[in-house]
Amino acid sequence: MNYDMTKTVDMNYEETIEKVTEELKNVGFGILTTIDVKETFKKKLDKEFKKYMILGACNPNLAYSALTAEIELGLLLPCNVIVYEESENKTVLSILNPDLMADIAKDSEALKEVSEKAKELLSEVLSKV
């Protein structure tokens, strides 16, 4: 199983972050955390790195259902979305595949339903960016 759902888009890095954030909001996800990896590596290590952002996306209804089904699932939340610059007008967008949740908790039918719904919504986001 692929642990990611990924595509390369013909947009610059900043536009991609803005668009994915908007599309996530449209399907009920908010951004809880943002980690600017380039900035962090420069500040903490004095190392250069490409433009790379980790967005911690959460759909409260799905998170509630997932945690109700499997309390330890918080280890996999929020759903990470990464955006990184491949070139000036090519950006990679990658979303953690929610099937991993159901795969880890193999005996949970409720969790399987949550992961299927999350995958449906996140695939919609990916297709619209």
C-alpha positions as protocol buffer text, in pm:
chain_id: "A"
residue {
  index: 1
  type: MET
  ca { x: 0 y: 0 z: 0 }
}
residue {
  index: 2
  type: ASN
  ca { x: 123 y: 348 z: -80 }
}
residue {
  index: 3
  type: TYR
  ca { x: 139 y: 564 z: 230 }
}
residue {
  index: 4
  type: ASP
  ca { x: 77 y: 875 z: 22 }
}
residue {
  index: 5
  type: MET
  ca { x: -153 y: 1025 z: -237 }
}
residue {
  index: 6
  type: THR
  ca { x: 65 y: 1257 z: -444 }
}
residue {
  index: 7
  type: LYS
  ca { x: 55 y: 1479 z: -748 }
}
residue {
  index: 8
  type: THR
  ca { x: 272 y: 1746 z: -905 }
}
residue {
  index: 9
  type: VAL
  ca { x: 91 y: 2066 z: -997 }
}
residue {
  index: 10
  type: ASP
  ca { x: 177 y: 2351 z: -1234 }
}
residue {
  index: 11
  type: MET
  ca { x: 158 y: 2619 z: -967 }
}
residue {
  index: 12
  type: ASN
  ca { x: 416 y: 2788 z: -756 }
}
residue {
  index: 13
  type: TYR
  ca { x: 471 y: 2684 z: -396 }
}
residue {
  index: 14
  type: GLU
  ca { x: 276 y: 2966 z: -230 }
}
residue {
  index: 15
  type: GLU
  ca { x: -24 y: 2926 z: -464 }
}
residue {
  index: 16
  type: THR
  ca { x: -31 y: 2553 z: -395 }
}
residue {
  index: 17
  type: ILE
  ca { x: -38 y: 2603 z: -18 }
}
residue {
  index: 18
  type: GLU
  ca { x: -318 y: 2857 z: -54 }
}
residue {
  index: 19
  type: LYS
  ca { x: -519 y: 2632 z: -288 }
}
residue {
  index: 20
  type: VAL
  ca { x: -482 y: 2313 z: -83 }
}
residue {
  index: 21
  type: THR
  ca { x: -575 y: 2501 z: 236 }
}
residue {
  index: 22
  type: GLU
  ca { x: -889 y: 2634 z: 64 }
}
residue {
  index: 23
  type: GLU
  ca { x: -985 y: 2294 z: -75 }
}
residue {
  index: 24
  type: LEU
  ca { x: -930 y: 2123 z: 261 }
}
residue {
  index: 25
  type: LYS
  ca { x: -1160 y: 2382 z: 421 }
}
residue {
  index: 26
  type: ASN
  ca { x: -1423 y: 2312 z: 154 }
}
residue {
  index: 27
  type: VAL
  ca { x: -1445 y: 1948 z: 265 }
}
residue {
  index: 28
  type: GLY
  ca { x: -1442 y: 2016 z: 639 }
}
residue {
  index: 29
  type: PHE
  ca { x: -1071 y: 2009 z: 724 }
}
residue {
  index: 30
  type: GLY
  ca { x: -889 y: 2285 z: 906 }
}
residue {
  index: 31
  type: ILE
  ca { x: -517 y: 2336 z: 944 }
}
residue {
  index: 32
  type: LEU
  ca { x: -411 y: 2282 z: 1307 }
}
residue {
  index: 33
  type: THR
  ca { x: -37 y: 2309 z: 1254 }
}
residue {
  index: 34
  type: THR
  ca { x: 208 y: 2436 z: 998 }
}
residue {
  index: 35
  type: ILE
  ca { x: 575 y: 2348 z: 995 }
}
residue {
  index: 36
  type: ASP
  ca { x: 798 y: 2543 z: 759 }
}
residue {
  index: 37
  type: VAL
  ca { x: 1073 y: 2286 z: 720 }
}
residue {
  index: 38
  type: LYS
  ca { x: 1303 y: 2517 z: 521 }
}
residue {
  index: 39
  type: GLU
  ca { x: 1284 y: 2785 z: 790 }
}
residue {
  index: 40
  type: THR
  ca { x: 1323 y: 2535 z: 1073 }
}
residue {
  index: 41
  type: PHE
  ca { x: 1633 y: 2374 z: 920 }
}
residue {
  index: 42
  type: LYS
  ca { x: 1788 y: 2716 z: 860 }
}
residue {
  index: 43
  type: LYS
  ca { x: 1715 y: 2835 z: 1213 }
}
residue {
  index: 44
  type: LYS
  ca { x: 1804 y: 2516 z: 1402 }
}
residue {
  index: 45
  type: LEU
  ca { x: 2080 y: 2370 z: 1184 }
}
residue {
  index: 46
  type: ASP
  ca { x: 2194 y: 2662 z: 966 }
}
residue {
  index: 47
  type: LYS
  ca { x: 2126 y: 2434 z: 668 }
}
residue {
  index: 48
  type: GLU
  ca { x: 1962 y: 2524 z: 338 }
}
residue {
  index: 49
  type: PHE
  ca { x: 1662 y: 2322 z: 221 }
}
residue {
  index: 50
  type: LYS
  ca { x: 1399 y: 2355 z: -49 }
}
residue {
  index: 51
  type: LYS
  ca { x: 1063 y: 2522 z: 24 }
}
residue {
  index: 52
  type: TYR
  ca { x: 878 y: 2250 z: 217 }
}
residue {
  index: 53
  type: MET
  ca { x: 569 y: 2288 z: 433 }
}
residue {
  index: 54
  type: ILE
  ca { x: 396 y: 2029 z: 651 }
}
residue {
  index: 55
  type: LEU
  ca { x: 29 y: 2107 z: 715 }
}
residue {
  index: 56
  type: GLY
  ca { x: -150 y: 1925 z: 996 }
}
residue {
  index: 57
  type: ALA
  ca { x: -506 y: 1894 z: 863 }
}
residue {
  index: 58
  type: CYS
  ca { x: -799 y: 1783 z: 1076 }
}
residue {
  index: 59
  type: ASN
  ca { x: -1165 y: 1714 z: 1014 }
}
residue {
  index: 60
  type: PRO
  ca { x: -1315 y: 1724 z: 1366 }
}
residue {
  index: 61
  type: ASN
  ca { x: -1601 y: 1485 z: 1288 }
}
residue {
  index: 62
  type: LEU
  ca { x: -1370 y: 1225 z: 1138 }
}
residue {
  index: 63
  type: ALA
  ca { x: -1115 y: 1269 z: 1417 }
}
residue {
  index: 64
  type: TYR
  ca { x: -1387 y: 1215 z: 1678 }
}
residue {
  index: 65
  type: SER
  ca { x: -1509 y: 900 z: 1502 }
}
residue {
  index: 66
  type: ALA
  ca { x: -1155 y: 768 z: 1462 }
}
residue {
  index: 67
  type: LEU
  ca { x: -1059 y: 828 z: 1825 }
}
residue {
  index: 68
  type: THR
  ca { x: -1386 y: 679 z: 1945 }
}
residue {
  index: 69
  type: ALA
  ca { x: -1308 y: 364 z: 1745 }
}
residue {
  index: 70
  type: GLU
  ca { x: -939 y: 347 z: 1840 }
}
residue {
  index: 71
  type: ILE
  ca { x: -810 y: 577 z: 2115 }
}
residue {
  index: 72
  type: GLU
  ca { x: -443 y: 528 z: 2022 }
}
residue {
  index: 73
  type: LEU
  ca { x: -511 y: 657 z: 1671 }
}
residue {
  index: 74
  type: GLY
  ca { x: -415 y: 1001 z: 1795 }
}
residue {
  index: 75
  type: LEU
  ca { x: -63 y: 890 z: 1706 }
}
residue {
  index: 76
  type: LEU
  ca { x: -161 y: 929 z: 1340 }
}
residue {
  index: 77
  type: LEU
  ca { x: -350 y: 1256 z: 1374 }
}
residue {
  index: 78
  type: PRO
  ca { x: -372 y: 1514 z: 1232 }
}
residue {
  index: 79
  type: CYS
  ca { x: -363 y: 1407 z: 868 }
}
residue {
  index: 80
  type: ASN
  ca { x: -35 y: 1536 z: 732 }
}
residue {
  index: 81
  type: VAL
  ca { x: -26 y: 1718 z: 401 }
}
residue {
  index: 82
  type: ILE
  ca { x: 308 y: 1818 z: 254 }
}
residue {
  index: 83
  type: VAL
  ca { x: 379 y: 2079 z: -10 }
}
residue {
  index: 84
  type: TYR
  ca { x: 725 y: 2126 z: -153 }
}
residue {
  index: 85
  type: GLU
  ca { x: 879 y: 2313 z: -441 }
}
residue {
  index: 86
  type: GLU
  ca { x: 1011 y: 2098 z: -723 }
}
residue {
  index: 87
  type: SER
  ca { x: 1094 y: 2393 z: -950 }
}
residue {
  index: 88
  type: GLU
  ca { x: 975 y: 2752 z: -995 }
}
residue {
  index: 89
  type: ASN
  ca { x: 629 y: 2657 z: -1127 }
}
residue {
  index: 90
  type: LYS
  ca { x: 610 y: 2291 z: -1029 }
}
residue {
  index: 91
  type: THR
  ca { x: 505 y: 2196 z: -679 }
}
residue {
  index: 92
  type: VAL
  ca { x: 447 y: 1855 z: -523 }
}
residue {
  index: 93
  type: LEU
  ca { x: 140 y: 1801 z: -306 }
}
residue {
  index: 94
  type: SER
  ca { x: 124 y: 1485 z: -101 }
}
residue {
  index: 95
  type: ILE
  ca { x: -138 y: 1368 z: 149 }
}
residue {
  index: 96
  type: LEU
  ca { x: -105 y: 1081 z: 393 }
}
residue {
  index: 97
  type: ASN
  ca { x: -318 y: 789 z: 272 }
}
residue {
  index: 98
  type: PRO
  ca { x: -594 y: 735 z: 533 }
}
residue {
  index: 99
  type: ASP
  ca { x: -601 y: 363 z: 447 }
}
residue {
  index: 100
  type: LEU
  ca { x: -305 y: 336 z: 683 }
}
residue {
  index: 101
  type: MET
  ca { x: -539 y: 395 z: 977 }
}
residue {
  index: 102
  type: ALA
  ca { x: -756 y: 99 z: 890 }
}
residue {
  index: 103
  type: ASP
  ca { x: -455 y: -114 z: 806 }
}
residue {
  index: 104
  type: ILE
  ca { x: -295 y: -52 z: 1146 }
}
residue {
  index: 105
  type: ALA
  ca { x: -617 y: -127 z: 1337 }
}
residue {
  index: 106
  type: LYS
  ca { x: -716 y: -432 z: 1131 }
}
residue {
  index: 107
  type: ASP
  ca { x: -1007 y: -542 z: 1349 }
}
residue {
  index: 108
  type: SER
  ca { x: -1198 y: -215 z: 1352 }
}
residue {
  index: 109
  type: GLU
  ca { x: -1486 y: -189 z: 1107 }
}
residue {
  index: 110
  type: ALA
  ca { x: -1572 y: 159 z: 1241 }
}
residue {
  index: 111
  type: LEU
  ca { x: -1219 y: 279 z: 1172 }
}
residue {
  index: 112
  type: LYS
  ca { x: -1234 y: 134 z: 821 }
}
residue {
  index: 113
  type: GLU
  ca { x: -1544 y: 345 z: 753 }
}
residue {
  index: 114
  type: VAL
  ca { x: -1370 y: 657 z: 886 }
}
residue {
  index: 115
  type: SER
  ca { x: -1062 y: 597 z: 674 }
}
residue {
  index: 116
  type: GLU
  ca { x: -1274 y: 541 z: 362 }
}
residue {
  index: 117
  type: LYS
  ca { x: -1459 y: 870 z: 418 }
}
residue {
  index: 118
  type: ALA
  ca { x: -1133 y: 1054 z: 486 }
}
residue {
  index: 119
  type: LYS
  ca { x: -978 y: 909 z: 171 }
}
residue {
  index: 120
  type: GLU
  ca { x: -1280 y: 1015 z: -32 }
}
residue {
  index: 121
  type: LEU
  ca { x: -1259 y: 1374 z: 96 }
}
residue {
  index: 122
  type: LEU
  ca { x: -881 y: 1401 z: 68 }
}
residue {
  index: 123
  type: SER
  ca { x: -885 y: 1253 z: -283 }
}
residue {
  index: 124
  type: GLU
  ca { x: -1136 y: 1522 z: -376 }
}
residue {
  index: 125
  type: VAL
  ca { x: -897 y: 1786 z: -243 }
}
residue {
  index: 126
  type: LEU
  ca { x: -610 y: 1637 z: -442 }
}
residue {
  index: 127
  type: SER
  ca { x: -815 y: 1635 z: -762 }
}
residue {
  index: 128
  type: LYS
  ca { x: -913 y: 2002 z: -721 }
}
residue {
  index: 129
  type: VAL
  ca { x: -564 y: 2137 z: -666 }
}
